[in-house]
Amino acid sequence: MGQSFLDFWIRPRFRNYDLTNMVFYSVALCMGVLTGSLVSVFVISTAVYSTVHLATGRLRWAGPKPVKTVALAFVLFFGADAVAFLANPSWISLDEVTENFPFLGFAGVYSITFIDRLKLLRTVEIVAFAVPLVALAVLLFWFNQESRPALAAGNPSVLALLAALIYVINIGSALRRMNRASAGFLLAALVAAYLVILSGTRAIWPILAIAPLVGLVCFGSRKMMRWSIPSGIAALCMVILGLSMSTTVQTRVQALTTDVHAITSGDYSGAIGQRIQIYRAGYELFFQRPLLGYGPGNEREEIARRTAEIYGAPIAYSHAHNALLTSALRSGVLGALALIAVFATPFVTAIRARKDETGWTGFYLLTGLQLVYICSGAVGLSLGHDIHDSVYIAGICFSLYLVFGRTRAAEGDPRR
């Protein structure tokens, strides 16, 4: 028994990995609302394990050429911050660069995925169906007094991102089947949507309308269109009615209205006003060091300093409330281009590929995943959080694997 355990870690043969793959992707993509940062521990340890064996030759690189381009985009994303650190060294920057090491594990995680694509997809769909129902029960019993619950995610915005991804998966599960099981997945999607709304994270709310539209494009057929148009109108009416009756929505909309009214009166102390201050300060700071920025993590002190100079009081946050601006301040134009690449490369790679039915599901999930992160990063954080980063890496691996699968080993190569 001990020898088998040792062989699994040191001398693995990578046989019978179906269960391992199913557990990994189910936990990474669906369980974050219940396990919190344990998801990032799980993904990071898998990335380290697989990368070591990929580098030593025990594991074969199994991605086709387009997926190799995606792996290079992740390396570029890591490299941009590393170069900015060398140009602006500090202990904070070193810590930030160290936290980015999991992005180098994309190739290893992809290569350690061996399972049949459809079998993996169905497993993740079942887990995505069950998790929001369990999360709702946990919320009602233990977190029902919180105005903006976070569950195990630790932050309402992180909960919103994770719940939105579960929502995307369930919407896809319903649309690709178009049978009696679709009703169950739609129910799970509604529960996930409820979690998104209850989090109070307004930036994520648009995905509740966007994901079904993307699904109709990816899975569309005449039969589906005839069924979905009246059903979609009815569902939209129910959602609008539910939103109008939601205390959380009313509170968050009222807060938005109050902030906008305050800004028009010259008061920038509210949440929206502070973002405007950060954007102005960040814009000016970027043009002072456009090439390599201020170094990862150093931008926070610079934003606080510049907002104090402009408005008389410092504003200190862990990010610039816009993903592109945050990357530009951390590592300049190089960082901004690297962020764009880590989103654009997987999308372009997947849309150009020849896809069967499972491949189209993978493309839908990739698009939905990226839209969730884009919504989050528009006025908040996209990448740069342990859970965000881990789920994105696993999500891109998962969706591209559904599109491309594995390449066959060369003749005479004993590795899978």
Residue pairs with C-beta under 8 A, 6 or more apart in sequence:
7 13
9 49
11 58
12 53
12 58
12 59
14 58
14 59
14 112
14 114
14 415
14 416
15 416
17 112
17 114
17 115
18 114
18 115
18 116
18 119
21 112
21 113
21 114
21 115
21 120
22 115
22 119
22 120
22 123
22 124
24 42
24 46
24 394
25 113
25 120
25 123
25 124
25 394
25 398
26 123
26 124
26 127
27 35
27 39
27 42
28 39
28 42
28 43
28 390
28 391
28 394
28 395
28 398
29 124
29 128
29 165
29 169
29 391
29 394
29 395
29 398
30 124
30 127
30 128
30 131
30 166
30 169
31 39
31 127
31 131
32 39
32 152
32 153
32 158
32 162
32 387
32 391
33 131
33 132
33 135
33 151
33 152
33 153
33 159
33 162
33 163
33 166
33 195
34 131
34 134
34 135
34 138
34 151
34 152
35 152
36 151
36 152
36 153
36 154
36 387
37 154
37 386
37 387
39 387
39 390
39 391
40 102
40 386
40 387
40 389
40 390
42 390
43 102
43 109
43 390
43 391
43 393
43 394
44 102
44 105
44 386
44 390
46 105
46 109
46 112
47 102
47 104
47 105
47 106
47 108
47 109
47 393
48 105
49 108
49 112
50 59
50 105
50 108
50 109
50 111
50 112
51 104
51 105
51 107
51 108
52 108
53 59
53 108
53 112
54 60
54 61
54 107
54 108
54 111
54 112
58 415
59 108
59 111
59 112
59 415
60 111
60 409
60 413
60 415
60 416
61 68
61 107
61 111
62 110
62 111
62 113
62 406
62 407
62 416
63 70
63 71
63 107
63 110
63 111
63 400
63 404
63 406
63 407
64 404
64 407
66 349
66 352
66 353
66 404
67 110
67 349
67 400
67 404
68 107
69 345
69 349
70 106
70 345
70 346
70 349
70 396
70 400
71 106
71 107
71 110
73 338
73 341
73 342
73 345
73 346
74 103
74 104
74 106
74 342
74 393
75 103
75 104
76 338
76 341
76 342
77 100
77 103
77 338
77 339
77 341
77 342
77 383
78 97
78 100
78 101
78 103
78 104
79 338
80 327
80 331
80 334
80 335
80 337
80 338
81 93
81 96
81 97
81 100
81 296
81 330
81 331
81 335
82 97
82 100
83 292
83 331
83 334
84 93
84 292
84 293
84 294
84 295
84 296
84 330
84 331
84 332
84 334
84 335
85 93
85 94
85 96
85 97
85 295
85 296
87 292
87 295
88 292
88 293
88 294
88 295
88 298
89 295
90 295
90 297
90 298
92 295
92 296
92 297
92 298
93 295
93 296
93 297
93 298
95 297
96 296
96 297
96 330
97 296
99 386
99 389
100 296
100 389
102 389
102 390
102 393
103 342
103 389
103 393
105 393
106 393
106 396
106 397
109 393
109 394
109 397
110 397
110 400
110 401
113 120
113 397
113 401
113 406
114 406
114 416
117 358
117 362
117 401
117 402
117 405
118 358
120 398
120 401
120 402
121 358
121 361
121 362
121 402
124 169
124 398
125 169
125 170
125 172
125 173
125 185
128 166
128 169
128 170
128 173
128 188
129 170
129 173
129 184
129 185
129 188
130 188
131 166
132 163
132 166
132 167
132 170
132 188
132 191
132 192
132 195
133 188
133 191
135 151
135 163
135 191
135 195
136 191
136 194
136 195
138 151
139 149
139 151
139 195
139 198
143 149
143 151
147 200
147 248
147 251
148 156
148 198
148 199
148 200
148 248
149 156
149 159
149 198
149 199
150 156
150 158
150 159
150 199
151 159
153 159
153 162
153 387
156 199
156 200
156 201
157 199
157 201
157 203
157 204
157 376
157 380
157 381
158 385
158 387
158 388
159 195
159 199
159 201
160 195
160 196
160 199
160 201
160 203
160 204
160 376
161 201
161 204
161 372
161 373
161 376
161 388
161 391
162 387
162 391
163 192
163 193
163 195
163 196
163 199
164 192
164 196
164 204
164 207
164 208
164 372
164 375
165 368
165 369
165 372
165 391
165 395
166 188
166 192
167 189
167 192
167 193
167 196
167 207
167 208
167 211
168 207
168 211
168 365
168 368
168 369
168 371
168 372
169 365
169 368
170 185
170 186
170 188
170 189
170 192
171 185
171 186
171 189
171 211
171 212
171 215
171 368
172 211
172 215
172 218
172 219
172 361
172 364
172 365
172 368
173 181
173 182
173 185
174 181
174 182
174 183
174 185
174 186
174 189
175 182
175 212
175 215
175 216
175 218
175 219
175 224
175 228
176 215
176 219
176 357
176 360
176 361
176 364
177 185
178 219
178 223
178 224
178 227
193 208
193 239
196 204
196 205
196 207
196 208
197 205
197 208
197 243
197 246
197 248
197 249
198 248
200 248
200 251
200 252
201 376
201 380
202 252
202 256
203 375
203 376
203 378
203 379
203 380
204 372
204 375
204 376
206 375
207 368
207 371
207 372
207 375
208 239
210 371
211 368
211 371
212 232
214 364
214 367
214 368
214 371
215 364
215 368
216 224
216 225
216 228
218 360
218 361
218 363
218 364
218 367
219 360
219 361
219 364
243 249
255 270
255 271
256 272
258 270
259 270
259 271
259 272
259 273
260 272
262 268
262 269
262 270
262 273
263 270
263 272
263 273
263 276
267 273
268 274
268 276
268 277
268 311
274 315
275 321
275 379
277 307
277 310
277 311
277 315
278 303
278 307
278 315
278 317
278 320
278 321
279 320
279 321
279 322
279 325
280 310
281 303
281 306
281 307
281 310
281 315
282 299
282 303
282 306
282 320
282 322
282 325
282 328
282 329
283 325
284 306
285 294
285 299
285 302
285 303
285 306
285 329
286 293
286 325
286 328
286 329
286 332
289 332
290 328
290 332
290 333
291 332
291 333
291 334
292 331
292 332
292 334
293 299
293 328
293 329
293 330
293 331
293 332
293 335
294 302
294 329
294 330
295 330
295 331
296 330
296 331
297 330
298 330
299 320
299 326
299 329
299 330
300 316
300 317
300 318
300 319
302 329
303 315
303 316
303 317
303 320
303 329
304 314
304 315
304 316
305 314
307 313
307 314
307 315
308 314
318 381
319 326
319 380
319 381
319 384
320 326
320 329
321 379
321 380
321 381
322 377
322 378
322 379
322 380
323 339
323 373
323 374
323 376
323 377
323 378
323 380
323 381
323 382
323 383
323 384
324 336
324 339
324 340
324 377
326 381
326 384
327 335
327 336
327 338
327 339
328 335
328 336
331 338
339 382
339 383
342 383
343 370
343 373
343 374
346 366
346 370
346 396
346 399
346 400
347 366
347 367
347 370
349 400
350 362
350 363
350 366
350 399
350 400
350 403
351 363
353 359
353 363
353 403
353 404
355 362
355 363
355 403
358 402
359 402
359 403
359 404
361 402
362 398
362 399
362 400
362 401
362 402
362 403
363 399
363 403
365 395
365 398
365 399
365 402
366 395
366 396
366 399
366 400
366 403
369 392
369 395
369 396
369 399
373 382
373 383
373 388
373 392
374 382
376 382
376 388
377 383
381 388
382 388
383 389
383 392
406 416
409 415
409 416
